[in-house]
Amino acid sequence: MISIVIPSFNAGTTLVPTLNALIPGAVDGLVREAILADGGSTDGTLDIAEAAGMEIVRAERGRGTQLRAGAARAKGDWLLFIHADTELDQTWLDHAAHFMARVDRGERAPAAATFRFALDDDGVMPWFLERLVALRFMVFRLPYGDQGLLIPRRLYNELGGFDPVPLMEDVAFVRKLKRNQLVMLRAEAVTSAERYRSEGYLLRGLRNLFCMLLYTFRVPPRVLARLYGQAPGGA
């Protein structure tokens, strides 16, 4: 069964839709637990989590640190990491269950899965960005954290888990996987486009690309977190 781990920091405006999309998994019995790895929220995030029956893990702010703490508390044989502003579409459960069954039955080697990236916005720029992300995965096998990550616990442990860093923990982790150890499921992970709408798609896209280039040149993640323009640990 799956343990879901969601990192959060003041995610009260986005957490409810994220959790609602996971309810069918709990009803079906595939989802064992949902863990909120919180980095010190001061809004209603913790109240929402408590009302939903989530287990709350408090950790030092920083998405990698929070994800690592949440995974350490999880009890499931599978881990699903998802951001607090991302909503899986209605087909995610079927696709995830089929993938997990194949791995558990030994029909394929242990591997991780991610979801198709989508934004909750219409227009040319969201469409273009979604295609760029799909191309990035096809060429580099490089999904970001807002696409979610479903992975067997034993494989997660073998790879050493997430690095305790505020940003780029997703890139650092998937780089540990071999190309044939990562697949994309057909279900969508629909992420909030609020940052793109508020800053502009071009500016936000260039900032993301700039941060990735700096990370490639080994600029420390704590510096990148400031450049990225978010409180580390936020959705």
C-alpha positions in Angstrom: 0.0 0.0 0.0 1.0 3.6 -0.5 2.1 6.2 2.0 1.6 9.7 0.6 4.0 12.4 1.7 3.2 16.0 1.1 5.7 18.8 2.0 4.0 22.0 3.1 4.6 25.6 4.1 1.5 27.9 4.3 -0.3 25.7 1.8 -3.8 26.4 3.2 -5.2 27.7 -0.1 -4.2 24.7 -2.2 -4.1 21.7 0.1 -7.8 20.8 0.0 -8.0 20.0 -3.7 -4.7 18.1 -3.4 -6.2 15.9 -0.7 -9.6 15.5 -2.4 -7.9 13.9 -5.4 -6.4 11.3 -3.2 -9.6 10.2 -1.5 -10.4 7.5 -4.1 -7.1 5.8 -3.2 -8.1 5.7 0.5 -11.6 4.4 -0.3 -10.1 1.7 -2.6 -7.6 0.7 0.1 -4.5 1.4 -1.9 -3.6 4.4 0.1 -2.6 3.4 3.6 -1.8 6.9 5.1 -1.2 10.5 4.2 1.6 12.4 5.9 2.0 16.1 5.9 5.7 17.1 6.3 5.3 20.7 7.5 8.0 23.3 7.6 6.4 25.7 10.1 3.1 26.8 8.5 1.4 29.8 10.2 -1.8 29.7 8.2 -4.6 27.1 8.3 -2.5 24.3 6.7 -2.2 22.2 9.9 -5.9 22.6 10.7 -6.8 21.3 7.3 -4.4 18.4 7.7 -5.8 17.5 11.1 -9.4 17.6 9.9 -8.4 15.3 7.0 -6.9 12.8 9.4 -3.4 13.2 8.1 -0.3 12.4 10.2 1.7 15.6 10.7 5.5 15.6 10.8 7.2 18.8 11.8 10.6 19.3 10.2 13.1 22.1 9.6 11.9 24.1 6.6 13.4 23.0 3.3 11.6 20.7 0.9 14.3 18.0 0.9 14.5 17.9 4.6 10.7 17.8 5.0 10.3 15.0 2.4 13.0 13.0 4.1 11.3 13.4 7.5 8.0 12.4 6.0 9.4 9.3 4.3 11.1 8.2 7.6 7.7 8.2 9.3 5.9 6.3 6.5 4.9 2.7 6.9 3.8 1.8 3.4 5.7 -0.4 0.9 5.3 2.3 -1.7 5.8 6.1 -1.3 4.1 8.8 -3.2 5.6 12.2 -3.0 3.4 15.1 -4.2 3.4 18.8 -3.7 0.6 20.6 -1.8 -0.5 22.6 -4.8 -0.7 19.6 -7.2 -3.9 17.7 -7.9 -3.7 14.2 -9.5 -6.4 13.6 -12.1 -9.2 11.0 -11.8 -7.2 8.3 -13.6 -4.2 8.3 -11.3 -5.4 5.4 -9.2 -5.8 2.9 -12.0 -2.5 3.8 -13.6 -0.6 3.7 -10.3 -2.2 0.4 -9.3 -1.3 -1.2 -12.6 2.3 0.0 -12.4 2.7 -1.1 -8.8 1.2 -4.6 -9.5 3.7 -5.2 -12.3 6.6 -4.3 -10.0 5.3 -6.3 -7.1 4.7 -9.4 -9.2 8.2 -9.2 -10.6 7.0 -8.5 -14.2 9.4 -5.5 -14.3 12.4 -4.5 -12.3 11.8 -2.1 -9.4 11.3 1.4 -10.7 9.7 4.8 -10.0 6.9 6.5 -11.8 5.9 10.1 -12.3 2.9 11.8 -13.8 2.3 14.0 -16.8 2.8 17.7 -16.0 -0.2 20.0 -16.5 -1.2 23.5 -15.3 -4.6 24.7 -14.1 -4.6 27.4 -16.8 -5.6 27.9 -20.4 -3.8 29.6 -23.3 -0.8 29.2 -25.5 1.9 29.7 -22.8 0.6 26.9 -20.4 0.2 24.6 -23.4 3.7 25.4 -24.6 5.2 24.9 -21.1 3.5 21.5 -20.7 5.0 20.4 -24.0 8.5 21.5 -23.0 8.2 19.5 -19.8 7.1 16.4 -21.7 10.1 16.9 -24.0 12.5 17.3 -21.1 11.3 14.0 -19.7 11.6 12.2 -23.0 15.1 13.4 -23.7 16.6 13.7 -20.2 14.3 11.5 -18.0 14.1 14.5 -15.7 10.8 15.2 -14.0 10.4 17.8 -11.3 8.7 17.4 -8.0 5.4 19.0 -9.2 5.0 15.9 -11.3 4.8 13.6 -8.3 7.0 10.6 -7.7 5.7 7.0 -6.9 8.5 4.7 -5.8 8.9 1.4 -3.9 10.2 2.0 -0.4 13.1 -0.5 -0.9 14.3 1.4 -4.0 13.9 4.7 -2.2 16.1 3.4 0.6 18.7 1.9 -1.7 19.1 5.3 -3.3 19.6 7.1 0.0 16.4 9.1 0.0 16.1 12.8 -0.6 19.0 15.1 0.2 18.2 17.5 3.1 18.3 20.6 0.9 15.8 23.5 0.4 15.5 23.2 -3.4 16.5 20.8 -6.3 16.0 17.8 -4.1 13.8 16.4 -6.8 16.5 16.7 -9.5 19.2 15.3 -7.2 17.0 12.3 -6.4 15.9 11.3 -9.9 19.4 11.6 -11.1 20.2 8.6 -8.9 17.8 6.5 -10.9 18.9 4.7 -14.1 17.0 5.6 -17.3 15.0 2.4 -17.2 14.1 2.9 -13.6 11.8 5.8 -14.2 8.6 5.8 -16.2 5.8 8.4 -16.9 2.2 7.3 -16.2 -0.6 8.6 -18.4 -2.4 10.3 -15.5 -1.9 14.1 -15.1 -0.5 16.0 -12.1 -2.3 19.3 -12.4 -0.3 22.0 -10.7 -1.3 25.5 -9.7 -0.2 28.1 -12.2 -0.4 31.0 -9.7 3.3 31.8 -9.8 3.3 31.9 -13.6 0.2 34.1 -13.7 1.5 36.5 -11.1 5.1 36.8 -12.4 4.5 36.1 -16.1 5.2 32.8 -17.9 8.3 34.1 -19.6 9.9 35.5 -16.5 9.1 32.6 -14.3 10.2 30.1 -17.0 13.5 31.9 -17.4 14.1 32.0 -13.7 13.5 28.3 -13.4 15.9 27.6 -16.3 18.5 29.9 -14.7 18.3 28.1 -11.4 18.7 24.8 -13.2 21.8 26.0 -15.0 23.3 27.3 -11.7 22.6 24.0 -10.0 24.4 22.2 -12.9 27.4 24.4 -12.0 27.1 23.3 -8.4 25.7 26.6 -6.9 24.4 25.6 -3.4 20.6 24.9 -3.2 20.2 27.4 -0.4 21.3 30.1 -2.8 19.0 28.8 -5.5 16.0 28.8 -3.1 16.4 32.6 -2.7 16.7 33.1 -6.5 13.7 30.8 -7.1 11.6 33.2 -5.1 9.9 30.9 -2.6 10.1 30.1 1.0 11.9 26.7 1.1 9.4 24.0 1.9 6.5 25.7 0.2 4.4 24.0 -2.4 
